[in-house]
Amino acid sequence: MSGWSSAKRERVERNFYKFLHTCYVNSKDKGRIALGEHLYDAQIRFITGVFDALETDVHRVFVLKSRQLGLSTISRALSIFYLGVHNGLKGALVFDTSPHKESARKELVTMIKNLPKELRFPAVQGTGSGNRESLTLANESTMLFMSAGVKESKSSGTLGRSEGLTMSHMSEICSYSNPSGIKAFEQSLSEEHPDRLYIYESTARGYNDWKDMWDRARSDESHNKCLFLGWYLKPSQSIPEDHPDFERYGAEPPSPKEKEKIRLVRDRYDWEITQSQLAWIRRKVDPTSEMDDADDDTDMLAEQAWTEEEAFQQSGSVFFSSKDLTDLTNKYVQRKSTNYMFMMGEEFLMMRVYRAENVRSIELRVWEEPHAEGVYVMGIDPAYGENENNCRSSIQVLRCYADGVDQVAEYAWPLTTTRHLAWVIAALLGWYGGSPRSEARYILELNGPGTATFNEIRNLKFQIENAAQMRHDAEQRGLLDVFKNVRTYIYTRPDSMGAGYNWHWLTTTRLKITLLEQLRDIASNGKLRIRSLETIEEMRSITRKDDSIGAEGSKKDDRVIALALANYYWSSKIRNGLITQRRTRAAEEARSHLSIVDQVTLFNQNSLEQMFAQKRQARNQLQLAQTRHAWRNGSGRRY
């Protein structure tokens, strides 16, 4: 279905601005005003964003905002206007509490009653004031007023009780505490009406369900419009140069940190921060200190955010540097990947791997397929493993070099049993370690269901080794040829699924700190390359409170733990061997461009060098043993 035509968009948008010029409200700063005569840049961007979405056939608009930008008022005005120009629509305005719902209903009734008659806007039917739960216009469009409730309970709010909605505006979602109600509510929204419109609008207030909704919308922008509206989009939020406070807060030029924020706002949101605005935010965030010293005030930063990442502030001490994560995102994150889904059967031979049909069915993302001579390590955190709040099993596949590790694949899925997780592990080991010259190892978290997963891996290995009649006709080559990959891997390396080749890990509080500290180090020194935006977002949610390190609020950290496990294995047991072999990223890249003859020559040369190095080491060990023997027998030299 195509979106609105340009003519329809222009007509409705023009009439909405005309509506705003006759729409009066009582403002906090200026008293009774016509909305259209005092529009902020933030409000204009919001209006434009909504109509841009409709013209491109996108019907869900997510608005992350700073405080006091007038978005709630302009959204309500748009909602009632939308019902007024579309006959027979059924809409809903949803608020966090009943008092806010009542206030909004009265505001809209007053707004409609004060419209000039020549505008010919549909009047409110009935008594002229509607009732507590709804109002109906003369064109048979109806607006419901609902509250989500700030505490989840059986009686909290009225979400989920409506049917057949084609328009909704959910306001200040950060204050909702009714995720089951939100899910039920969304089931009532039309997916087909050409004029459907659903607006989700809120400030941030930490890592919560609104953060999850925002992240999901950001990851699927073909169906969602995401708007971030920062504090600088309100003209009054500045200090004029002739104001007495400007000398105190605006005289100093931007600090390096402020320059970086100004650059981000310009590049990402097409807005140039003025010195007057800089003076205002310095005074607003902390009137007693410089801006650079005020970044610890997470509550104020969240309410007056420069960027969407800054809006979602954690209450604890942020563990991973925001700058490091931004650098990783800009340099290495790749949204384009090859995506797979697993279809499990009663037995391993029945498992099939297919290309994922849509975003919701993606279990495995692959950015780099196996290299014939690659060295790989898999970090595995089963669901409810290291952290009982984790609801997904996660696997991180890293390619290892002497000078770092690259994320090449990521598995994350909430509906995996220990048996099926063992099969996925085997499939990935067989795929990435199936070449005679490649290596693939894993480190498995044994807490929770990890031990059961390990037992299933051993059972699977036994079945394949002792069932010669097991055959499997693959539909495609590569990852999809699961059985052949795994069988080849097991036969090539008899210890491939045993404790000698892999690491079965039991995390304690102390060891978790070690894992995450090492991950933080490698994330900051350029040795780690992350392709997954979801992993970066999980890393942003990690905070430290005393000796506790983990995800903030309802956020998950299974991807991060799996990544930390893989990194720890590389640094502890794999890296030194690669250093000896001089297998850096640059060397591996140069090697991949060599001819077959050159590769054989280089292989022989490295083998010869390794042989001489081993012989030197053996001679040194022999000399050391002879010296110790001589001392024990009293024949050693004394000085």
ZIBELQUI-V440195 format. One record per backbone hydrogen bond with DSSP energy under -1.0 kcal/mol. CO is the residue of the C=O (numbers start at 1). NH is the residue of the N-H. E is the energy in kcal/mol with one decimal. If there is no record, write none. Layout:
CO;NH;E
CO;NH;E
This chain:
5;9;-2.6
6;10;-2.5
7;11;-2.2
8;12;-2.6
9;13;-2.5
10;14;-2.1
11;15;-2.0
12;16;-1.9
13;17;-1.9
14;18;-1.8
15;19;-2.4
16;20;-2.4
17;21;-1.4
19;22;-1.3
20;23;-1.1
20;36;-2.4
23;35;-2.8
25;33;-2.7
27;31;-1.1
31;27;-3.5
33;25;-2.3
34;37;-1.7
35;38;-1.5
40;44;-2.1
41;45;-2.5
42;46;-2.0
43;47;-2.4
44;48;-2.6
45;49;-2.4
46;50;-2.3
47;51;-2.1
48;52;-2.5
49;53;-2.1
50;54;-2.1
51;55;-1.9
52;56;-1.1
53;58;-3.0
54;4;-2.4
54;57;-1.3
59;198;-2.7
60;225;-2.9
61;200;-3.1
62;227;-3.1
63;202;-2.2
64;229;-2.6
70;74;-1.9
71;75;-2.3
72;76;-2.0
73;77;-2.2
74;78;-2.2
75;79;-2.3
76;80;-2.3
77;81;-2.1
78;82;-2.6
79;83;-1.7
80;84;-1.7
81;85;-1.7
86;89;-1.1
89;142;-2.3
90;166;-2.8
90;167;-1.2
91;144;-2.5
92;169;-2.3
93;146;-2.8
94;171;-2.9
95;148;-3.1
96;149;-1.5
97;101;-1.7
98;102;-2.6
99;103;-2.3
100;104;-2.2
101;105;-2.2
102;106;-2.2
103;107;-2.0
104;108;-2.3
105;109;-2.3
106;110;-2.4
107;111;-2.2
108;112;-2.4
109;113;-2.3
110;114;-1.7
112;115;-1.3
116;119;-1.5
117;120;-1.8
123;138;-1.8
133;145;-3.0
134;131;-2.6
135;143;-2.9
136;125;-3.4
137;140;-1.9
139;88;-1.4
141;137;-3.0
142;91;-3.3
143;135;-1.9
144;93;-2.9
146;95;-2.5
147;158;-2.3
149;177;-1.6
153;156;-1.2
158;161;-1.5
165;190;-2.8
166;197;-1.8
167;92;-1.2
168;199;-2.9
169;94;-2.8
170;201;-2.7
172;175;-1.7
173;176;-1.9
178;182;-2.0
179;183;-2.1
180;184;-2.0
181;185;-2.7
182;186;-2.4
185;188;-1.7
186;189;-1.1
188;165;-2.1
193;196;-1.7
197;168;-2.0
198;61;-2.9
199;170;-3.0
200;63;-3.5
201;172;-1.5
202;65;-1.8
208;212;-1.7
209;213;-2.4
210;214;-2.7
211;215;-2.5
212;216;-2.3
213;217;-2.3
214;218;-2.6
215;219;-1.7
217;220;-1.3
220;223;-1.5
225;62;-3.6
227;64;-2.7
229;66;-1.7
230;233;-1.8
233;42;-2.3
234;237;-2.1
236;238;-1.9
240;243;-1.9
243;246;-1.5
245;249;-2.5
246;250;-3.1
255;259;-2.9
256;260;-1.9
257;261;-1.9
258;262;-2.8
259;263;-2.3
260;264;-2.2
261;265;-2.5
262;266;-2.1
263;267;-2.8
264;268;-2.8
265;269;-1.9
274;278;-2.2
275;279;-2.1
276;239;-1.8
276;280;-1.6
277;281;-2.3
278;282;-2.0
279;283;-2.0
280;284;-2.6
281;285;-2.5
282;286;-1.7
286;289;-1.4
291;294;-1.6
294;297;-1.8
296;298;-1.9
297;301;-2.3
298;302;-2.2
299;303;-1.7
300;304;-2.0
303;67;-2.5
305;231;-1.2
307;311;-1.3
308;312;-1.1
311;313;-1.6
317;544;-2.6
321;325;-2.3
322;326;-2.4
323;327;-2.6
324;328;-2.4
325;329;-2.3
326;330;-2.7
327;331;-2.2
328;332;-2.6
328;333;-1.1
338;366;-2.3
339;356;-1.9
340;363;-2.6
340;364;-2.0
341;354;-2.6
343;352;-2.5
347;350;-1.5
348;351;-1.7
352;343;-3.2
354;341;-2.8
359;362;-1.3
363;412;-2.2
364;340;-2.6
365;410;-2.4
366;338;-2.8
371;374;-1.8
374;439;-2.5
375;400;-3.5
376;441;-2.0
377;398;-2.7
378;443;-2.8
379;396;-2.5
380;445;-2.3
381;394;-2.4
382;385;-1.6
387;390;-1.9
390;384;-1.0
393;413;-1.8
394;381;-2.6
395;411;-2.9
396;379;-2.4
397;408;-2.8
397;409;-1.4
398;377;-2.1
399;406;-2.2
404;401;-2.3
405;529;-1.8
406;399;-3.1
408;367;-2.9
408;368;-1.8
409;397;-2.5
410;365;-2.8
411;395;-2.6
413;393;-2.5
417;421;-2.7
418;422;-1.9
419;423;-1.5
420;424;-2.2
421;425;-2.6
422;426;-2.4
423;427;-2.5
424;428;-2.4
425;429;-2.6
426;430;-2.7
427;431;-1.9
428;432;-2.8
429;433;-2.1
435;438;-1.4
439;376;-2.4
441;378;-2.3
442;503;-2.3
443;380;-2.3
444;505;-2.7
446;451;-1.2
447;450;-1.6
449;453;-2.1
450;454;-2.3
451;455;-2.3
452;456;-1.9
453;457;-1.9
454;458;-2.1
455;459;-2.3
456;460;-2.4
457;461;-2.3
458;462;-2.2
459;463;-2.3
460;464;-2.3
461;465;-2.3
462;466;-1.6
467;470;-1.7
478;481;-1.6
480;482;-1.5
481;485;-2.1
482;486;-2.5
483;487;-2.8
484;488;-2.4
485;489;-2.3
486;490;-2.5
487;491;-2.5
488;492;-2.2
489;493;-2.1
493;496;-2.4
495;498;-1.6
498;502;-1.6
503;444;-2.5
505;446;-3.6
508;512;-2.6
509;513;-1.7
510;514;-1.9
511;515;-2.8
512;516;-2.5
513;517;-2.5
514;518;-2.2
515;519;-1.9
516;520;-2.5
517;521;-2.1
518;522;-2.2
519;523;-2.0
520;524;-1.0
521;525;-1.1
522;528;-1.2
527;405;-2.3
529;407;-2.7
531;334;-2.0
532;536;-1.6
533;537;-2.4
534;538;-1.9
535;539;-2.2
536;540;-1.7
539;542;-1.1
541;552;-1.9
542;319;-2.2
543;550;-2.0
544;317;-1.6
545;548;-2.2
548;545;-2.8
550;543;-2.8
552;555;-2.1
557;561;-2.6
558;562;-2.3
559;563;-2.1
560;564;-2.7
561;565;-2.5
562;566;-2.1
563;567;-2.4
564;568;-2.2
565;569;-2.2
566;570;-2.2
567;571;-2.6
568;572;-2.0
569;573;-2.8
570;574;-1.3
570;575;-3.1
574;578;-1.5
575;579;-2.4
576;580;-2.3
577;581;-1.7
578;583;-2.6
579;582;-1.1
582;584;-1.4
583;402;-2.7
584;588;-2.5
585;589;-2.5
586;590;-2.5
587;591;-2.3
588;592;-1.7
591;594;-1.3
595;599;-2.6
596;600;-2.3
597;601;-2.5
598;602;-2.9
599;603;-2.6
600;604;-2.6
601;605;-2.6
602;606;-2.8
603;607;-2.6
604;608;-2.6
605;609;-2.6
606;610;-2.6
607;611;-2.3
608;612;-2.5
609;613;-2.4
610;614;-2.5
611;615;-2.3
612;616;-2.7
613;617;-2.3
614;618;-2.4
615;619;-2.8
616;620;-2.6
617;621;-2.3
618;622;-2.3
619;623;-2.8
620;624;-2.3
621;625;-2.3
622;626;-2.5
623;627;-2.4
624;628;-2.3
625;629;-2.2
626;630;-2.4
627;631;-2.1
628;632;-2.2
629;633;-1.6
630;635;-2.3
631;634;-1.3
